[in-house]
Amino acid sequence: MTFVTSAPDMPDLRDYAFDWALVDVETSGLIARRDRVLSIAVVTVGPDGKQTGEFSTLLNPGCDPGPVHIHGLTAERLRGAPAFEEVAGRIGALLQDRVLVAHNAQFDYDFLAHEFARARLYLPVSQRLCTLALNRRVDPPTADMRLGTLAAHYGVPQTKAHDALDDTRVLAGILRASLKEAARLDLPLPLVACPPRQDPQFTPKPPKTPCAYRNPGKFASDGRLVQGMKIAITGDTATARAELVARSVAAGLNMVSSVSRYTSALVTNDSAARSAKARRALAECVPVIDERAFLGLLDDVRPGTPHEKPTAAVPVAVAAPAVVPVPATAVVPAQAAAAAPVPPVVSVPAAREPEAVAERKPLAGRRVLVVGGVHQDAAEARTRIVELGGAAAVNLSASVTDVVLLAGGEHDRRMPRITSLRLPAHDAGWLTAPSPTAVAAAYGSARTRSPYVLPRGGVIDLPDTRTVTRWDVRASWAQRTSCEIDVVAFIVDEDEQVSRDEDFVFYGAPESPNSSVRLLSDGPTEQTITIDLTAMPPAARKVVICAAMDGAPTFGDVGAVQITVAPDSSATPLAQAVLDAATTERTLLLAEIYRRGPFWRFRAVGQGYGHGLAALARTYGVDIAS
């Protein structure tokens, strides 16, 4: 393959040419800070697309090799192989001055970062490219985005799955084909600067043991402490702070670092309320106890109510909610958006047949891109697309079937590409009574199904956790956007409060203590919250996923944010939604995954606020300043 094209309407492929280092690792588990690399392969490819080097080796991790049934690497096979530090120099030389490429690149990068750190060596990678993220932008008509599926689609032979060297050779073929598709669609590459915010220096510190009891409420001045009460401490204490916390935890209390309306009591010897926590306690009517009284109360703590473990759901075939028309109030006017109420739950009983409902709508099976127009007009057009049974696209991709041109859309930088792809372009009037047009034959032909399209406020039941345990909630926005957006998550209890600081997952602490919730960066305009429902803390009732702007820009400058929920990073999403009601807001509640009886549900929220991330965090019991 050469990075040159003679077609006059196609960009020069040299715009997509880099020195590449394609990497695949087989590991003893899924957590980079804990598990080890068992084998590694690196294939280097030049800007002309030709292979320039290759290296692979088994590695002796000095530990249990983990799931042998997946990678086939037994302890016997690994015995006698070199340790990582023995080959780290050679691997580093292959990575030097090249863009690291992998399928699910953050996984491979994180494992390499930890292995190099253990070897006390520097990982010489400044950029990475994820072929999974790249193909999500291209959106080829495949059943999923797994390596084998993409290899079959692009005609790349695959000899042995889960073999590091063969997987890397397959990856080279997928990269070449994906770059051609990206050039055809004029897509920018989702390059990520390294080390990312998720590098090892942000690995969470070992947390305190989660409290096993529900919060019984505020302390009564003439009463006793109850297990599960949330207790904060501020100011100097005669007893060492660590000892005071340890005794409280041993008694069954939930020690928190900030004060909210759900705090049971504040322990302080500062009667003048000079500290910020003491002032907050006064404002929230939180009882204040001095140290001496608190120590006495610790000797007689009443038993609390344990967190209820969710009952196992009976496996049943649950139909997903159909595509439901958005209520007229779902698109919030600019002047009211900051104070907008949470949209009502929009769902359909399981007995409904969503496919039959969708087939009767004129845009069923279509993916429509809106180009041009002011933010409010574009938001209304996307809402109408969903009402008509279609899916609203945020970016141009291979799955787009139609384009709606609003005022000024003819000057959009994507129009030459849209014209060369011969996509049907319609004016705004088409959404009033869309006329039939031929859908590209490739779209949907290889997909087992398309994601359910949820409106703002739409809810869908997730399958039983015995069938699917992990869910990825992915947020993406326009590729032309230069705004800095941070996706964050809060693991909250029945009071909508975090039980501990570590239940706030963000760029500075991208992983909860037991890895049940993680933040992944898949590109400059795409971030993912991955959730292991079986590993959720007992107090957890909901994971709230939000986005926050950095600096002066607002979500009106960004436009639409697309969210998807999928059973893993490579699978076809179960559902998707486009959220674009926000205009002047700087924070946006994107979605929630929450418990409903024995089941978990996903809800597309789309509620905006004018304040920043710090104020949002405080509403969930996190004081960012601390």
C-alpha positions as CSV (number, residue, x, y, z in Angstrom):
1,M,0.0,0.0,0.0
2,T,1.2,3.5,-0.8
3,F,-0.2,6.7,0.7
4,V,-0.9,8.3,-2.6
5,T,-4.2,8.7,-4.4
6,S,-5.0,10.0,-7.9
7,A,-8.7,10.7,-7.3
8,P,-9.2,14.5,-7.5
9,D,-12.0,14.4,-4.9
10,M,-10.0,12.5,-2.3
11,P,-7.4,14.0,0.1
12,D,-3.8,13.0,-0.2
13,L,-3.3,9.9,2.0
14,R,0.0,11.4,3.1
15,D,-2.1,13.4,5.5
16,Y,-2.6,10.1,7.3
17,A,1.0,8.9,7.1
18,F,3.0,8.4,10.3
19,D,5.7,6.0,11.5
20,W,3.6,3.4,13.3
21,A,4.4,0.8,16.1
22,L,1.6,-1.7,16.2
23,V,1.3,-3.5,19.5
24,D,-0.6,-6.4,21.0
25,V,-0.2,-7.9,24.5
26,E,-1.6,-11.0,26.1
27,T,-2.1,-10.5,29.9
28,S,-2.8,-12.4,33.1
29,G,-5.9,-10.2,33.7
30,L,-7.6,-6.9,32.9
31,I,-6.2,-4.5,35.5
32,A,-2.9,-3.0,34.5
33,R,-1.8,-1.9,37.9
34,R,-2.3,-5.5,39.2
35,D,-1.8,-7.9,36.3
36,R,1.1,-8.7,34.1
37,V,2.0,-9.0,30.4
38,L,2.5,-12.6,29.3
39,S,3.5,-12.0,25.7
40,I,4.0,-9.0,23.4
41,A,4.4,-8.4,19.7
42,V,5.5,-5.2,18.0
43,V,5.3,-4.6,14.2
44,T,6.6,-1.3,12.8
45,V,5.1,0.2,9.7
46,G,6.5,3.2,7.8
47,P,4.6,6.2,6.4
48,D,4.3,4.4,3.1
49,G,2.3,1.6,4.7
50,K,5.2,-1.0,4.4
51,Q,6.3,-3.1,7.3
52,T,9.8,-2.2,8.6
53,G,10.3,-4.4,11.6
54,E,8.9,-7.1,13.8
55,F,9.5,-8.5,17.3
56,S,7.6,-10.9,19.6
57,T,8.3,-12.9,22.7
58,L,6.7,-14.7,25.6
59,L,7.3,-13.3,29.0
60,N,7.7,-14.9,32.4
61,P,5.5,-12.7,34.7
62,G,6.5,-14.5,37.9
63,C,2.9,-15.0,38.8
64,D,-0.2,-17.0,37.9
65,P,-0.9,-16.6,34.1
66,G,-4.6,-16.1,34.7
67,P,-7.2,-17.2,32.1
68,V,-5.3,-19.9,30.2
69,H,-8.5,-20.9,28.4
70,I,-8.4,-17.5,26.6
71,H,-4.7,-17.0,25.8
72,G,-3.4,-20.6,26.1
73,L,-0.3,-19.5,27.9
74,T,0.3,-21.9,30.8
75,A,2.9,-21.5,33.5
76,E,4.9,-24.3,31.8
77,R,5.0,-22.5,28.4
78,L,6.1,-19.3,30.1
79,R,8.8,-21.0,32.2
80,G,12.2,-20.0,30.9
81,A,10.9,-17.0,28.9
82,P,12.6,-13.6,29.7
83,A,11.2,-11.2,32.3
84,F,9.8,-8.0,30.9
85,E,12.8,-5.9,32.1
86,E,15.1,-8.1,30.0
87,V,13.5,-7.1,26.7
88,A,12.2,-3.6,27.7
89,G,15.1,-1.9,25.9
90,R,14.4,-3.6,22.6
91,I,10.7,-2.9,22.9
92,G,11.4,0.8,23.7
93,A,13.6,1.1,20.7
94,L,10.8,-0.1,18.4
95,L,8.3,2.4,20.1
96,Q,10.7,5.4,20.0
97,D,9.5,8.2,17.7
98,R,6.5,6.2,16.5
99,V,2.7,6.4,17.1
100,L,1.7,3.4,19.2
101,V,-1.3,1.6,17.5
102,A,-3.4,-1.1,19.2
103,H,-7.0,-2.3,19.1
104,N,-8.3,-0.8,22.4
105,A,-5.1,1.1,22.6
106,Q,-5.5,2.4,26.2
107,F,-5.5,-1.2,27.5
108,D,-2.2,-2.0,25.8
109,Y,-0.7,1.4,26.6
110,D,-1.6,1.1,30.3
111,F,-0.1,-2.4,30.6
112,L,3.1,-1.2,28.9
113,A,3.3,1.9,31.1
114,H,3.1,-0.2,34.2
115,E,5.6,-2.8,33.0
116,F,8.1,0.0,32.1
117,A,7.5,1.6,35.5
118,R,8.2,-1.7,37.2
119,A,11.4,-2.0,35.2
120,R,12.3,1.7,36.2
121,L,12.4,2.7,32.6
122,Y,10.8,5.4,30.6
123,L,8.1,4.4,28.1
124,P,9.0,6.3,24.9
125,V,5.5,6.9,23.5
126,S,4.1,10.4,22.9
127,Q,1.0,9.5,20.9
128,R,-1.3,6.6,20.4
129,L,-4.0,5.6,18.0
130,C,-6.8,3.2,18.8
131,T,-8.1,1.3,15.7
132,L,-11.2,0.5,17.6
133,A,-11.9,4.3,18.1
134,L,-10.9,5.0,14.5
135,N,-13.4,2.4,13.2
136,R,-16.1,3.8,15.5
137,R,-15.7,7.0,13.6
138,V,-15.6,5.2,10.2
139,D,-18.6,3.0,11.3
140,P,-18.3,0.2,8.8
141,P,-21.4,-2.0,8.3
142,T,-20.2,-4.8,10.6
143,A,-22.0,-6.7,13.3
144,D,-19.4,-5.5,15.9
145,M,-16.0,-3.9,16.1
146,R,-14.0,-6.9,17.2
147,L,-10.6,-7.6,15.6
148,G,-11.8,-10.7,13.8
149,T,-14.9,-9.1,12.5
150,L,-13.0,-6.1,11.1
151,A,-10.4,-8.4,9.6
152,A,-13.2,-10.3,7.8
153,H,-14.8,-7.0,6.6
154,Y,-11.5,-5.6,5.3
155,G,-10.3,-8.9,3.8
156,V,-7.4,-9.3,6.2
157,P,-6.5,-13.0,6.8
158,Q,-6.4,-14.1,10.5
159,T,-4.6,-17.3,11.4
160,K,-4.7,-17.6,15.2
161,A,-6.8,-15.4,17.5
162,H,-5.3,-14.3,20.8
163,D,-1.8,-14.9,19.5
164,A,0.1,-11.6,20.0
165,L,2.1,-11.8,16.7
166,D,-0.7,-12.9,14.5
167,D,-3.1,-10.3,16.1
168,T,-0.5,-7.6,15.4
169,R,-0.1,-8.6,11.7
170,V,-3.9,-8.6,11.4
171,L,-3.9,-5.2,13.0
172,A,-1.5,-3.9,10.4
173,G,-3.9,-4.8,7.6
174,I,-6.9,-3.3,9.5
175,L,-4.9,-0.1,10.0
176,R,-4.1,0.3,6.3
177,A,-7.8,-0.3,5.3
178,S,-9.1,2.0,8.1
179,L,-6.8,4.8,7.1
180,K,-8.1,4.6,3.5
181,E,-11.7,4.8,4.8
182,A,-10.8,7.7,7.1
183,A,-9.4,9.5,4.0
184,R,-12.4,8.7,1.9
185,L,-14.6,10.3,4.6
186,D,-12.1,13.1,5.4
187,L,-12.1,12.1,9.1
188,P,-9.4,13.4,11.5
189,L,-7.5,10.7,13.3
190,P,-8.3,10.2,17.0
191,L,-4.8,10.6,18.1
192,V,-4.3,10.7,21.9
193,A,-1.3,12.4,23.6
194,C,0.6,10.2,26.0
195,P,1.0,9.8,28.8
196,P,-2.7,10.3,29.2
197,R,-4.4,11.5,32.3
198,Q,-4.9,7.9,33.2
199,D,-1.2,7.2,33.7
200,P,0.1,5.3,36.7
201,Q,0.7,8.3,38.9
202,F,-3.0,8.7,39.2
203,T,-3.6,5.1,40.4
204,P,-6.0,5.3,43.4
205,K,-4.5,4.8,46.8
206,P,-5.9,1.9,48.8
207,P,-9.2,3.1,50.3
208,K,-10.9,2.5,53.5
209,T,-13.2,-0.5,53.6
210,P,-16.7,0.6,52.3
211,C,-19.2,1.0,55.1
212,A,-21.5,-2.0,55.2
213,Y,-24.5,-0.1,56.7
214,R,-27.1,2.3,55.3
215,N,-27.0,5.9,56.5
216,P,-29.7,6.2,59.3
217,G,-29.8,10.0,59.1
218,K,-28.6,12.8,61.3
219,F,-27.4,12.3,64.9
220,A,-29.9,13.3,67.6
221,S,-28.3,15.4,70.3
222,D,-29.8,13.2,73.1
223,G,-29.4,9.9,71.2
224,R,-26.6,7.5,70.2
225,L,-24.5,6.9,67.3
226,V,-25.8,4.3,64.8
227,Q,-23.7,2.2,62.4
228,G,-23.8,3.7,58.9
229,M,-23.8,7.3,60.1
230,K,-21.7,9.6,57.9
231,I,-19.2,11.4,60.1
232,A,-16.8,14.2,59.1
233,I,-14.0,15.6,61.2
234,T,-12.5,19.1,61.0
235,G,-9.8,21.0,62.9
236,D,-7.2,19.9,65.4
237,T,-7.9,16.9,67.6
238,A,-6.2,15.7,70.7
239,T,-6.4,12.1,69.4
240,A,-4.4,11.4,66.3
241,R,-6.7,11.8,63.3
242,A,-5.7,8.3,61.9
243,E,-6.5,6.7,65.3
244,L,-9.9,8.5,65.5
245,V,-10.8,7.5,62.0
246,A,-9.7,3.8,62.6
247,R,-11.8,3.6,65.8
248,S,-14.8,5.1,64.0
249,V,-14.6,2.7,61.1
250,A,-14.2,-0.3,63.4
251,A,-17.4,0.8,65.1
252,G,-19.3,0.7,61.8
253,L,-19.4,4.5,61.0
254,N,-18.9,5.9,57.5
255,M,-16.1,8.4,57.7
256,V,-16.4,11.1,55.0
257,S,-14.1,14.0,54.1
258,S,-16.7,16.6,53.2
259,V,-20.0,17.9,54.7
260,S,-23.4,17.8,52.9
261,R,-27.0,17.7,53.9
262,Y,-26.7,13.9,54.3
263,T,-23.8,14.1,56.8
264,S,-25.0,12.7,60.2
265,A,-22.6,14.7,62.4
266,L,-19.4,16.8,62.3
267,V,-16.8,16.2,64.9
268,T,-14.9,19.4,65.8
269,N,-13.4,21.3,68.7
270,D,-13.8,24.5,66.8
271,S,-16.9,26.0,68.5
272,A,-16.5,29.3,66.5
273,A,-17.1,27.5,63.2
274,R,-14.1,28.9,61.5
275,S,-13.5,26.1,59.1
276,A,-15.3,25.6,55.8
277,K,-16.7,22.3,57.0
278,A,-18.1,23.8,60.2
279,R,-19.7,26.6,58.2
280,R,-21.3,24.1,55.8
281,A,-22.5,22.1,58.8
282,L,-24.2,25.1,60.2
283,A,-25.8,25.9,56.9
284,E,-27.1,22.3,56.4
285,C,-28.2,21.9,60.1
286,V,-25.7,19.1,60.6
287,P,-25.2,18.3,64.3
288,V,-21.8,19.2,65.8
289,I,-20.1,17.0,68.4
290,D,-16.9,17.8,70.2
291,E,-14.1,15.2,70.3
292,R,-14.5,14.3,73.9
293,A,-18.3,13.6,73.5
294,F,-17.7,11.7,70.3
295,L,-15.1,9.4,71.9
296,G,-17.7,8.6,74.6
297,L,-20.3,7.8,72.1
298,L,-18.0,5.4,70.2
299,D,-18.2,3.1,73.2
300,D,-21.9,2.4,72.6
301,V,-22.8,2.5,68.9
302,R,-26.2,1.0,68.0
303,P,-26.4,-1.7,65.3
304,G,-27.3,-0.4,61.8
305,T,-29.2,-1.7,58.8
306,P,-26.9,-3.5,56.4
307,H,-27.0,-2.5,52.7
308,E,-29.4,-4.8,50.9
309,K,-27.7,-7.1,48.4
310,P,-29.6,-7.0,45.0
311,T,-31.6,-10.1,44.5
312,A,-30.6,-12.1,41.5
313,A,-32.8,-11.5,38.5
314,V,-34.6,-14.4,36.9
315,P,-33.3,-14.6,33.3
316,V,-36.1,-13.5,31.1
317,A,-36.3,-12.2,27.6
318,V,-36.9,-8.5,28.1
319,A,-37.8,-6.4,25.0
320,A,-36.1,-3.1,24.9
321,P,-38.1,0.2,24.9
322,A,-39.1,1.2,21.4
323,V,-38.1,4.5,19.8
324,V,-40.5,6.9,21.5
325,P,-41.4,10.4,20.2
326,V,-39.8,13.1,22.4
327,P,-42.2,15.2,24.4
328,A,-42.5,18.8,23.2
329,T,-40.8,20.0,26.4
330,A,-37.7,17.8,25.9
331,V,-35.8,20.4,23.9
332,V,-35.1,23.1,26.5
333,P,-35.1,26.8,25.4
334,A,-31.8,28.6,25.9
335,Q,-33.1,30.9,28.6
336,A,-34.5,28.0,30.7
337,A,-32.0,25.2,30.2
338,A,-29.9,25.9,33.3
339,A,-32.9,25.3,35.5
340,A,-34.5,22.6,33.4
341,P,-36.2,19.8,35.3
342,V,-34.9,16.3,34.7
343,P,-36.8,15.0,31.7
344,P,-39.5,12.4,32.4
345,V,-38.8,8.7,32.0
346,V,-39.8,7.7,28.5
347,S,-40.1,3.9,28.1
348,V,-42.3,1.2,26.6
349,P,-43.6,-1.9,28.4
350,A,-41.6,-5.0,27.5
351,A,-44.6,-6.6,25.7
352,R,-44.4,-4.0,23.0
353,E,-42.6,-5.0,19.8
354,P,-40.1,-2.2,19.1
355,E,-39.1,-3.3,15.6
356,A,-42.8,-3.3,14.5
357,V,-43.2,0.2,15.9
358,A,-40.0,1.5,14.3
359,E,-40.9,0.0,10.9
360,R,-44.0,2.2,10.7
361,K,-41.9,5.4,10.9
362,P,-40.6,7.1,7.8
363,L,-37.0,7.4,8.9
364,A,-36.6,3.9,10.4
365,G,-33.2,2.4,9.6
366,R,-31.7,5.8,8.6
367,R,-28.9,7.8,10.1
368,V,-29.3,11.5,9.4
369,L,-26.6,14.2,9.7
370,V,-27.7,17.8,10.3
371,V,-25.4,20.4,8.7
372,G,-25.5,24.1,9.3
373,G,-28.0,26.2,11.2
374,V,-27.8,27.8,14.6
375,H,-27.6,25.5,17.6
376,Q,-31.3,25.7,18.4
377,D,-32.4,24.9,14.9
378,A,-30.0,22.0,14.6
379,A,-31.2,20.6,18.0
380,E,-34.8,20.8,16.9
381,A,-34.0,19.1,13.6
382,R,-32.3,16.2,15.4
383,T,-35.3,15.9,17.7
384,R,-37.5,15.6,14.7
385,I,-35.3,12.9,13.2
386,V,-35.8,10.8,16.3
387,E,-39.5,11.4,16.3
388,L,-39.6,10.0,12.7
389,G,-37.8,6.9,13.8
390,G,-34.3,7.8,12.6
391,A,-31.0,8.1,14.3
392,A,-29.3,11.6,14.5
393,A,-25.6,11.5,13.6
394,V,-23.1,13.8,15.2
395,N,-20.3,13.2,12.7
396,L,-20.0,12.1,9.1
397,S,-19.4,8.4,8.9
398,A,-20.0,5.4,6.6
399,S,-23.3,4.8,8.3
400,V,-24.9,8.2,7.4
401,T,-27.7,7.7,4.9
402,D,-29.1,11.2,4.6
403,V,-28.0,14.8,5.2
404,V,-30.3,17.7,6.2
405,L,-29.0,21.1,5.1
406,L,-29.9,24.1,7.3
407,A,-29.0,27.7,6.7
408,G,-25.3,28.0,5.9
409,G,-24.9,24.3,5.6
410,E,-23.6,24.6,2.0
411,H,-20.4,26.2,3.4
412,D,-19.7,23.4,5.9
413,R,-16.2,21.9,5.3
414,R,-17.8,18.4,5.0
415,M,-19.9,19.3,2.0
416,P,-17.3,18.3,-0.6
417,R,-17.0,14.9,1.0
418,I,-20.8,14.6,1.3
419,T,-21.1,15.4,-2.4
420,S,-18.4,12.9,-3.4
421,L,-20.1,10.2,-1.4
422,R,-23.4,11.0,-3.2
423,L,-25.4,11.2,0.0
424,P,-28.9,12.5,-0.4
425,A,-29.1,16.1,0.8
426,H,-32.4,17.6,1.9
427,D,-33.6,21.0,3.0
428,A,-35.3,21.5,6.4
429,G,-38.8,20.9,4.9
430,W,-37.9,17.3,4.3
431,L,-38.3,16.6,8.0
432,T,-42.0,17.7,7.8
433,A,-42.9,15.0,5.3
434,P,-39.8,13.0,4.3
435,S,-39.9,11.4,0.9
436,P,-38.6,7.9,0.3
437,T,-35.0,7.7,-0.9
438,A,-32.9,4.7,-1.5
439,V,-30.7,3.7,1.5
440,A,-27.2,2.7,0.7
441,A,-27.2,-1.1,0.3
442,A,-24.2,-1.6,2.7
443,Y,-25.8,0.2,5.6
444,G,-27.2,-2.3,8.0
445,S,-26.7,-5.3,5.7
446,A,-24.2,-6.9,7.9
447,R,-25.5,-5.7,11.3
448,T,-27.6,-8.0,13.3
449,R,-29.5,-5.0,14.6
450,S,-29.1,-1.3,15.0
451,P,-29.0,0.4,18.4
452,Y,-32.3,1.4,19.9
453,V,-32.6,5.2,19.6
454,L,-33.6,6.8,23.0
455,P,-35.0,10.3,23.3
456,R,-34.0,12.6,26.1
457,G,-35.3,10.9,29.2
458,G,-35.5,7.5,27.5
459,V,-35.0,4.4,29.6
460,I,-34.0,0.8,28.7
461,D,-33.6,-2.3,30.9
462,L,-30.2,-3.9,30.8
463,P,-29.9,-7.7,30.4
464,D,-29.5,-9.8,33.5
465,T,-26.0,-9.5,35.0
466,R,-25.5,-13.3,34.6
467,T,-25.6,-12.6,30.9
468,V,-23.7,-9.3,30.7
469,T,-21.6,-8.0,33.5
470,R,-19.8,-5.0,32.0
471,W,-21.3,-2.0,30.2
472,D,-19.5,0.8,28.4
473,V,-21.2,4.3,28.4
474,R,-19.5,6.3,25.6
475,A,-19.8,10.0,25.0
476,S,-18.6,11.5,21.7
477,W,-19.0,14.9,20.1
478,A,-18.3,16.8,16.9
479,Q,-14.8,16.1,15.6
480,R,-14.4,19.7,14.6
481,T,-14.8,20.8,18.3
482,S,-11.7,22.1,20.0
483,C,-13.4,22.6,23.4
484,E,-11.9,20.7,26.3
485,I,-14.6,18.3,27.8
486,D,-14.1,16.0,30.8
487,V,-16.4,13.0,31.3
488,V,-16.8,12.0,35.0
489,A,-18.8,9.5,37.0
490,F,-20.3,9.4,40.5
491,I,-21.1,6.1,42.3
492,V,-23.9,7.2,44.6
493,D,-26.1,5.6,47.3
494,E,-29.8,5.8,48.0
495,D,-29.3,9.4,49.1
496,E,-27.7,10.4,45.8
497,Q,-24.4,10.8,47.6
498,V,-21.0,9.2,47.2
499,S,-20.1,6.9,50.1
500,R,-16.4,7.9,49.9
501,D,-14.2,10.2,47.9
502,E,-13.0,7.3,45.7
503,D,-16.5,6.9,44.3
504,F,-15.8,10.0,42.2
505,V,-14.1,8.9,39.0
506,F,-12.5,11.7,36.9
507,Y,-9.3,12.4,34.9
508,G,-7.3,12.8,38.1
509,A,-8.5,9.5,39.6
510,P,-9.7,7.5,36.6
511,E,-10.5,4.2,38.4
512,S,-12.6,3.3,41.4
513,P,-10.8,1.3,44.1
514,N,-11.9,-2.1,42.9
515,S,-12.0,-1.1,39.2
516,S,-15.8,-1.4,39.1
517,V,-16.0,2.0,37.3
518,R,-13.2,3.3,35.1
519,L,-12.7,6.3,32.8
520,L,-11.1,5.6,29.4
521,S,-9.9,8.2,26.9
522,D,-10.4,7.0,23.3
523,G,-9.6,10.2,21.5
524,P,-9.8,14.0,21.8
525,T,-13.6,13.9,21.2
526,E,-14.5,10.5,22.8
527,Q,-14.4,9.3,26.4
528,T,-15.9,6.2,28.0
529,I,-17.1,5.2,31.4
530,T,-16.9,1.4,31.8
531,I,-18.9,-0.2,34.6
532,D,-18.7,-3.7,36.0
533,L,-22.1,-4.2,37.7
534,T,-21.1,-7.4,39.5
535,A,-18.3,-5.5,41.3
536,M,-20.3,-2.5,42.4
537,P,-20.0,-1.6,46.1
538,P,-23.0,-2.8,48.3
539,A,-24.1,0.8,48.9
540,A,-24.2,1.7,45.2
541,R,-27.6,2.3,43.7
542,K,-26.6,4.4,40.7
543,V,-23.7,5.5,38.5
544,V,-24.2,9.1,37.3
545,I,-22.3,10.0,34.2
546,C,-21.6,13.7,33.5
547,A,-19.6,16.0,31.2
548,A,-18.0,19.3,32.2
549,M,-16.5,22.1,30.2
550,D,-13.1,23.4,30.9
551,G,-12.8,27.2,30.7
552,A,-15.3,29.7,29.2
553,P,-16.9,27.6,26.4
554,T,-20.4,26.1,27.0
555,F,-22.2,23.1,25.5
556,G,-23.9,25.4,23.0
557,D,-20.4,25.8,21.5
558,V,-20.0,22.0,21.3
559,G,-23.4,21.1,19.9
560,A,-24.8,17.6,20.2
561,V,-23.2,15.0,22.4
562,Q,-23.9,11.4,21.5
563,I,-24.0,8.7,24.1
564,T,-24.1,5.0,23.6
565,V,-24.4,2.0,26.0
566,A,-22.7,-1.3,24.9
567,P,-21.8,-4.6,26.6
568,D,-18.1,-4.1,25.8
569,S,-15.8,-1.8,23.9
570,S,-16.1,-3.8,20.6
571,A,-19.8,-4.7,20.7
572,T,-22.7,-3.0,18.8
573,P,-24.4,-0.6,21.2
574,L,-27.6,-1.6,22.8
575,A,-28.9,1.9,22.7
576,Q,-27.9,5.4,21.7
577,A,-29.1,9.0,22.3
578,V,-28.2,12.4,21.0
579,L,-28.3,15.1,23.7
580,D,-28.2,18.7,22.5
581,A,-30.8,20.7,24.6
582,A,-28.0,22.5,26.5
583,T,-26.9,25.9,25.3
584,T,-25.3,28.1,28.0
585,E,-24.5,25.3,30.4
586,R,-21.0,24.2,31.5
587,T,-22.0,20.8,33.0
588,L,-24.3,18.2,31.5
589,L,-25.8,15.1,33.1
590,L,-25.5,12.6,30.3
591,A,-26.8,9.3,31.6
592,E,-27.5,7.1,34.6
593,I,-27.2,3.4,35.2
594,Y,-29.3,2.5,38.2
595,R,-30.8,-0.4,40.1
596,R,-34.5,-1.0,39.7
597,G,-35.4,-4.1,41.9
598,P,-33.2,-7.0,40.7
599,F,-32.4,-5.3,37.4
600,W,-30.2,-2.4,36.2
601,R,-31.5,0.2,33.9
602,F,-29.9,2.8,31.6
603,R,-31.4,6.3,31.3
604,A,-30.4,9.1,28.8
605,V,-30.7,12.3,30.8
606,G,-29.4,15.4,29.0
607,Q,-29.9,17.9,31.8
608,G,-27.6,21.0,31.9
609,Y,-26.4,23.3,34.6
610,G,-24.6,26.7,34.4
611,H,-22.1,25.9,37.2
612,G,-18.8,24.1,36.8
613,L,-17.5,20.7,37.8
614,A,-16.7,21.7,41.4
615,A,-20.3,22.7,42.2
616,L,-21.7,19.6,40.5
617,A,-19.4,17.4,42.6
618,R,-20.6,19.0,45.8
619,T,-24.2,18.1,45.0
620,Y,-23.0,14.4,45.2
621,G,-21.1,14.9,48.4
622,V,-17.6,15.4,46.9
623,D,-15.6,18.5,47.9
624,I,-13.0,18.8,45.0
625,A,-11.0,21.3,47.0
626,S,-10.2,18.6,49.5
